Amino acid sequence: MAKFFREFREFAVKGSVVDMAVGIIIGGAFTLIVKSLVADIMNPLLGLLVGGVDFSNLFVVLSEGSVGGPYATLADAQAAGAVTLNVGLFINAVVSFAIVAFVVFLLVRTINRMKREEAVAPADPTERPCPYCFMVVPINAVRCGHCTSELTAENTIETSAGLAK
């Protein structure tokens, strides 16, 4: 049993598991923000554009409840026990999904750009300083064009980048 708990602890504290947990927590908080954005900003604007329709109260009564309709709001219809098709809530969910998908797309796009920038390897040097006159000469030169010194592997110096040339 102790081995089981030790294995579980090793699994739980792995970096990927902790990262996933943080992602889930932040995702939950992000969901609240998106719900508020959709319900408090996007839906009123969409409703205004289509003639003052409040999407959260857009529904179709499939079966009357104990109190006959018409019902002014979805809450009234549900309180009366009516069976409703909640079209407005579905529209809210689609708008929420579209916003989350767009934000995730932007996030993944940014991360991929950063990874591409990191993946670009520095180019191999094409020049090096002469160990005698410190003028720049081609990397494959066997003689310095400035001081005519013979350049061999033994008399190379390190550049400012710290690479032996």
Backbone torsions as a table, in degrees:
resi	resn	phi	psi	omega
1	MET	NA	-38.0	178.7
2	ALA	-63.9	-36.3	178.3
3	LYS	-64.0	-39.7	178.1
4	PHE	-59.0	-48.9	-179.3
5	PHE	-66.4	-35.2	178.0
6	ARG	-64.7	-44.4	177.9
7	GLU	-63.6	-41.5	178.3
8	PHE	-62.9	-43.4	179.3
9	ARG	-61.7	-43.1	178.1
10	GLU	-61.9	-40.0	178.0
11	PHE	-65.7	-44.7	-173.5
12	ALA	-68.9	-28.8	-177.1
13	VAL	-98.3	5.6	174.0
14	LYS	-62.1	149.0	-177.7
15	GLY	-57.5	-41.2	-176.5
16	SER	-67.8	-35.4	179.9
17	VAL	-69.4	-42.1	178.7
18	VAL	-65.3	-42.6	177.6
19	ASP	-60.5	-40.9	178.9
20	MET	-64.0	-41.9	179.5
21	ALA	-62.6	-44.0	177.9
22	VAL	-61.8	-41.2	178.4
23	GLY	-62.0	-40.1	179.2
24	ILE	-66.4	-42.4	179.3
25	ILE	-63.3	-46.3	179.6
26	ILE	-66.8	-35.9	177.1
27	GLY	-62.1	-39.1	177.1
28	GLY	-63.8	-42.3	178.0
29	ALA	-66.9	-38.8	179.3
30	PHE	-64.9	-34.8	177.9
31	THR	-60.5	-41.8	177.7
32	LEU	-61.8	-40.4	179.3
33	ILE	-65.4	-43.4	-179.5
34	VAL	-66.1	-41.3	177.7
35	LYS	-59.7	-43.3	178.0
36	SER	-64.9	-41.8	178.3
37	LEU	-60.1	-44.2	-179.3
38	VAL	-69.0	-50.9	-174.5
39	ALA	-71.1	-38.3	-171.7
40	ASP	-98.0	-19.9	-176.8
41	ILE	-120.7	-55.5	-173.6
42	MET	-68.8	-47.7	-177.3
43	ASN	-63.7	-43.3	175.5
44	PRO	-61.0	-38.2	178.7
45	LEU	-67.4	-44.2	177.0
46	LEU	-62.8	-40.9	178.1
47	GLY	-62.2	-39.6	178.2
48	LEU	-65.1	-39.2	-179.9
49	LEU	-67.9	-32.1	-178.5
50	VAL	-100.9	18.8	172.2
51	GLY	99.0	34.9	174.1
52	GLY	79.8	20.3	179.4
53	VAL	-78.4	130.9	174.2
54	ASP	-93.9	107.7	-174.2
55	PHE	-62.3	-31.9	-178.1
56	SER	-66.7	-20.3	178.4
57	ASN	-110.3	22.1	176.8
58	LEU	-92.0	110.8	-176.4
59	PHE	-150.6	162.0	177.4
60	VAL	-121.3	129.5	179.4
61	VAL	-82.6	119.4	178.2
62	LEU	-90.1	-34.3	179.9
63	SER	-148.0	132.1	-180.0
64	GLU	-63.5	151.4	176.9
65	GLY	-92.5	-162.6	-179.8
66	SER	-66.0	-31.5	174.9
67	VAL	-104.9	129.0	-177.3
68	GLY	-66.7	154.8	-179.2
69	GLY	-85.0	-172.5	5.4
70	PRO	-76.3	154.3	-178.4
71	TYR	-107.2	132.8	-177.4
72	ALA	-73.4	-38.0	-177.5
73	THR	-132.1	165.3	176.8
74	LEU	-63.7	-37.4	179.0
75	ALA	-62.4	-39.4	177.5
76	ASP	-63.7	-43.3	-179.6
77	ALA	-65.2	-41.6	179.6
78	GLN	-69.3	-35.7	177.8
79	ALA	-65.7	-32.9	179.1
80	ALA	-80.4	-7.4	179.3
81	GLY	85.4	17.2	179.7
82	ALA	-74.2	147.9	174.5
83	VAL	-90.2	122.2	-173.9
84	THR	-124.8	152.9	171.1
85	LEU	-102.9	109.4	-170.3
86	ASN	-89.4	77.9	-177.7
87	VAL	-64.9	-41.5	-178.4
88	GLY	-62.9	-40.1	178.3
89	LEU	-66.5	-34.6	176.2
90	PHE	-65.9	-41.8	177.1
91	ILE	-61.3	-42.1	176.8
92	ASN	-58.7	-42.4	-179.6
93	ALA	-66.0	-39.4	178.9
94	VAL	-65.6	-42.9	178.0
95	VAL	-63.7	-42.4	177.2
96	SER	-59.6	-46.3	179.2
97	PHE	-60.6	-44.0	-179.1
98	ALA	-61.6	-40.5	179.2
99	ILE	-67.0	-46.4	179.8
100	VAL	-62.8	-44.1	179.9
101	ALA	-61.7	-40.3	179.5
102	PHE	-65.9	-43.7	179.9
103	VAL	-66.5	-41.1	177.6
104	VAL	-64.2	-40.0	176.2
105	PHE	-58.3	-47.4	179.4
106	LEU	-61.9	-40.3	179.8
107	LEU	-64.8	-47.9	-179.8
108	VAL	-65.0	-39.4	178.4
109	ARG	-61.2	-43.8	179.2
110	THR	-65.6	-43.8	179.4
111	ILE	-62.8	-42.2	178.8
112	ASN	-63.5	-38.7	176.7
113	ARG	-63.0	-43.0	179.9
114	MET	-64.8	-38.9	178.3
115	LYS	-65.2	-40.0	178.9
116	ARG	-63.8	-39.7	178.9
117	GLU	-65.1	-37.8	179.0
118	GLU	-69.9	-33.5	-174.5
119	ALA	-73.3	-18.9	-179.9
120	VAL	-68.7	113.8	-178.1
121	ALA	-79.8	146.6	177.6
122	PRO	-65.4	142.6	-178.5
123	ALA	-68.9	148.0	176.0
124	ASP	-64.5	142.1	-179.1
125	PRO	-67.3	145.1	178.7
126	THR	-108.9	-9.1	-178.9
127	GLU	-134.0	162.5	176.6
128	ARG	-150.4	158.9	178.5
129	PRO	-84.1	145.3	174.3
130	CYS	-70.8	133.4	-178.1
131	PRO	-71.4	-10.2	-177.7
132	TYR	-101.3	-49.7	-177.8
133	CYS	-107.3	-6.4	178.0
134	PHE	63.3	18.3	173.9
135	MET	-83.0	156.6	-177.3
136	VAL	-81.6	131.3	178.3
137	VAL	-130.4	158.2	177.0
138	PRO	-59.4	150.5	-174.6
139	ILE	-61.8	-32.4	-177.7
140	ASN	-94.1	6.8	-177.9
141	ALA	-66.5	141.0	175.6
142	VAL	-103.4	-12.6	175.9
143	ARG	-139.3	141.4	178.7
144	CYS	-73.3	131.0	178.5
145	GLY	-75.2	-11.8	-177.3
146	HIS	-97.6	-49.2	-176.8
147	CYS	-110.9	-1.2	-179.8
148	THR	60.1	20.2	177.1
149	SER	-71.1	146.6	177.6
150	GLU	-78.9	129.6	-177.7
151	LEU	-103.9	120.6	177.9
152	THR	-124.8	172.1	-179.6
153	ALA	-65.2	-28.2	-177.6
154	GLU	-74.3	-28.4	-175.4
155	ASN	-104.4	27.8	175.6
156	THR	-79.7	156.0	177.4
157	ILE	-124.0	167.2	178.4
158	GLU	-89.5	140.7	178.4
159	THR	-83.4	180.0	179.2
160	SER	-64.8	-22.4	178.4
161	ALA	-79.1	-9.9	178.1
162	GLY	86.8	13.1	-178.9
163	LEU	-100.3	134.6	177.6
164	ALA	-72.9	135.4	-179.1
165	LYS	-116.1	NA	NA
